[in-house]
Amino acid sequence: MLSSKNMKLVVIAFVIFYLLSQPSNAAAVVNNAFSALGSAGGSLATFVNKLGG
């Protein structure tokens, strides 16, 4: 059975392989992730502003 350390290494190796084999798809995934984080941050800011005002 894979230990926690070995599982992390397998995941990191898969991510590196994915980045090197399909860079345009990897860029799209990163772009979508940052877009989602930005949207979540905007929603959180709106929520906090509504609480204060």
Secondary structure, DSSP 8 states (H G I E B T S, - for coil): ---HHHHHHHHHHHHHHHHHH-HHHHHHHHHHHHHHHHHHHHHHHHHHHHHH-
